[in-house]
Amino acid sequence: MIYKITSLLEMLKLISGYLVIVLALAFVFLFKHFPKIKVLSWLIKIFSGLLLLIGLVLSFLNGYLWKHDAVSYRLLPPYVPLTYVLHYSWQHYFVVPVVTIFFALIVFWGIKWLNKKFNDTFFYDEEPYLAALGILVTSWPNCLIFLSLVLFLGVFTHFIILCFHPIINRRTKRGSLRNAQTAERAGILSEAKKSEAVCASSKIHAGDFGTFSKASPFRLSLLYFWLPCALLVLLLSGIISKYVGIAQLSI
């Protein structure tokens, strides 16, 4: 019976994870921005509480079943020390959620620390919360696949953009040059105003060319990878558990 209820609660956790991520993605799609940090913070707290609550329910249920069984009641005090029961509950029902929450906190504060150290050049304000939320819903050890996937996609996309950056720059330069030539030929203006307009246009586009001629630095944010990657890992959780070596890190 305990196994059936455990499976039901695991399914509840999985459905809750799907619901949180899908609703967040729908919010971004509809409103073109991420939920407020306060909302993300509450989602993290609620989901962390849900993980601990599931462990607590399973612990009490296991104790209840042991107590009413003709054999297993001897696994409870006064026949065995209370520490045995606590250790069993910790090992089977609490260690995974606690490790998951702890790891989410490490990543959360790690991102915050990196941002502070490098003057907010790496991450947006929402990213620590999105990363922590993704870790909580994917759980240990699948959260390692989640983080690896986000970093891989970030590096890969950054590499692609670096490869095509010179081509984009050249096309942008040509577009600016055409615009400058069109502006010089457009309309019928008095000689004085036309001269002023051409001068102003020349100054603007000269500045543009100066900007484009320098390989202006850019950074690719991971902001839009966190939620989709969390959803993908949730969808593939069964395959990951069976066929990916990460399952060896299960606790």
C-alpha positions in Angstrom: 0.0 0.0 0.0 2.8 2.4 0.9 4.3 1.9 -2.6 1.0 2.8 -4.3 0.6 6.0 -2.2 4.3 6.8 -2.8 3.6 6.5 -6.6 0.5 8.7 -6.3 2.5 11.4 -4.4 5.3 11.2 -6.9 2.8 11.7 -9.6 1.3 14.7 -7.7 4.8 16.2 -7.5 5.4 15.6 -11.2 2.0 17.1 -12.2 2.7 20.1 -10.0 6.0 20.6 -11.7 4.4 20.5 -15.1 1.7 22.9 -14.0 4.2 25.5 -12.6 6.4 25.4 -15.7 3.6 25.4 -18.2 1.8 28.3 -16.5 5.0 30.3 -16.3 5.7 29.7 -20.0 2.1 30.6 -20.9 2.5 33.8 -18.9 5.7 34.8 -20.8 4.0 34.0 -24.1 0.9 36.0 -23.4 2.4 39.0 -21.6 5.8 39.1 -23.2 7.6 39.3 -19.9 8.4 37.0 -17.0 6.4 36.9 -13.7 7.6 39.3 -11.1 10.4 38.3 -8.8 8.0 38.2 -5.8 5.8 35.7 -7.6 8.7 33.5 -8.6 9.9 33.7 -5.0 6.6 32.4 -3.7 6.5 29.6 -6.3 9.9 28.5 -5.0 8.7 28.5 -1.4 5.5 26.7 -2.2 7.1 24.0 -4.2 9.8 23.5 -1.6 7.1 23.2 1.0 5.3 20.6 -1.2 8.5 18.5 -1.4 8.9 18.5 2.4 5.2 17.9 3.0 5.2 14.8 0.7 8.2 13.4 2.8 6.3 14.1 6.0 3.1 12.5 4.8 5.0 9.4 3.7 6.9 9.2 7.0 3.7 9.2 9.1 1.9 6.8 6.7 4.8 4.4 6.9 4.8 4.5 10.7 1.0 4.0 10.7 1.3 0.9 8.5 4.1 -0.5 10.5 2.2 -0.1 13.7 -0.8 -2.0 12.4 1.1 -4.9 10.9 1.6 -8.1 12.8 5.4 -8.2 12.0 6.6 -4.7 11.3 5.2 -3.2 14.5 8.5 -4.5 16.1 10.4 -2.0 14.0 8.9 0.8 16.1 9.8 1.9 19.7 10.0 0.5 22.3 11.3 -2.5 20.3 13.9 -0.4 18.5 15.5 3.0 19.2 13.7 6.0 17.8 16.8 6.9 15.9 16.2 3.9 13.7 12.8 5.2 12.6 14.1 8.7 12.1 17.0 7.4 10.0 14.7 5.2 7.9 12.4 8.2 7.2 15.3 10.4 6.4 16.9 8.0 4.0 13.6 7.0 2.2 11.5 10.2 2.3 13.5 13.3 3.1 17.0 13.0 1.7 16.1 13.6 -2.0 13.9 16.7 -1.3 16.4 18.2 1.2 19.3 17.7 -1.2 17.2 19.2 -4.1 16.3 22.2 -2.0 19.9 22.6 -0.8 21.2 22.4 -4.3 18.7 24.9 -5.6 19.8 27.3 -2.8 23.5 26.8 -3.8 22.7 27.6 -7.5 20.5 30.5 -6.5 23.1 32.2 -4.3 25.9 31.3 -6.7 24.1 33.2 -9.5 23.5 36.1 -7.2 27.2 36.2 -6.2 28.4 36.0 -9.8 26.1 38.8 -10.8 27.3 41.0 -7.9 31.0 40.2 -8.5 30.8 41.1 -12.2 28.4 44.1 -12.0 25.2 42.3 -13.3 26.8 41.4 -16.6 26.0 37.7 -16.6 22.4 37.2 -15.5 19.1 39.1 -15.3 17.3 39.5 -12.0 14.8 36.8 -12.7 17.4 34.1 -13.6 18.4 33.0 -10.0 14.7 32.3 -9.3 14.1 30.6 -12.7 17.2 28.4 -12.1 16.1 27.4 -8.6 12.5 26.7 -9.7 13.8 24.5 -12.5 16.0 22.5 -10.1 13.1 22.0 -7.7 10.7 20.7 -10.3 13.2 18.4 -12.0 14.5 17.2 -8.6 17.8 15.4 -7.9 19.6 14.0 -9.9 17.7 15.1 -13.0 18.4 18.7 -12.1 22.0 18.1 -13.1 20.8 17.3 -16.6 18.7 20.4 -16.5 21.6 22.7 -15.6 23.9 21.0 -18.1 21.3 21.4 -20.9 20.8 25.1 -20.1 24.6 25.7 -20.2 25.1 23.7 -23.3 22.4 25.5 -25.2 23.7 28.9 -24.0 27.3 28.1 -25.2 26.1 26.5 -28.4 23.9 29.5 -29.3 26.6 31.9 -28.3 29.0 30.1 -30.7 26.5 30.2 -33.6 26.0 34.0 -33.1 29.8 34.6 -33.0 30.1 32.7 -36.3 27.4 34.8 -38.0 28.1 38.1 -36.3 30.5 39.4 -39.1 27.8 38.6 -41.7 25.1 40.4 -39.7 27.4 43.4 -39.3 28.1 43.6 -43.1 24.4 43.5 -43.9 23.6 46.1 -41.3 26.3 48.4 -42.8 24.9 48.0 -46.3 21.4 48.8 -45.0 22.6 51.9 -43.3 24.4 53.1 -46.4 21.3 52.6 -48.5 19.3 54.6 -46.0 21.8 57.4 -46.1 21.7 57.6 -49.9 17.8 57.5 -49.9 17.7 60.3 -47.3 19.9 62.5 -49.5 17.7 62.0 -52.5 14.3 62.2 -50.8 11.8 65.1 -50.9 12.0 68.6 -52.4 13.5 70.9 -49.8 14.9 74.4 -49.9 18.6 74.4 -50.5 19.3 75.5 -46.9 17.1 73.0 -45.2 18.2 70.2 -47.6 21.8 71.0 -46.8 21.1 70.9 -43.0 19.2 67.6 -43.4 22.0 66.0 -45.4 24.6 67.1 -42.8 22.5 65.8 -39.9 22.0 62.5 -41.8 25.7 62.2 -42.5 26.6 62.8 -38.9 24.1 60.1 -37.7 25.2 57.5 -40.2 28.9 58.3 -39.7 28.3 57.4 -36.0 26.5 54.3 -37.0 29.4 53.2 -39.2 31.8 53.9 -36.4 29.8 51.6 -34.1 29.5 48.8 -36.7 33.2 49.0 -37.6 34.1 48.1 -34.1 33.3 44.5 -33.1 30.8 45.7 -30.4 30.7 43.3 -27.5 27.5 41.4 -26.8 26.4 38.7 -24.4 23.8 36.0 -24.7 21.6 35.6 -21.7 20.3 32.2 -20.5 17.1 33.9 -19.5 14.9 32.2 -22.2 16.4 28.7 -21.7 15.5 28.0 -18.0 11.8 27.2 -18.4 11.9 25.3 -21.7 14.8 23.2 -20.5 13.0 22.4 -17.2 9.9 21.3 -19.2 12.0 19.2 -21.5 13.7 17.4 -18.6 10.3 16.7 -17.0 9.0 15.2 -20.3 12.1 13.0 -20.6 12.4 12.1 -16.9 11.5 8.5 -17.6 14.1 8.1 -20.3 16.8 9.9 -18.2 16.2 7.6 -15.2 16.5 4.5 -17.3 19.1 5.2 -20.0 21.3 8.1 -18.8 24.2 7.6 -16.5 23.0 10.4 -14.3 20.7 7.8 -12.6 23.8 6.4 -10.8 23.8 9.6 -8.7 20.3 8.8 -7.3 20.2 8.9 -3.5 
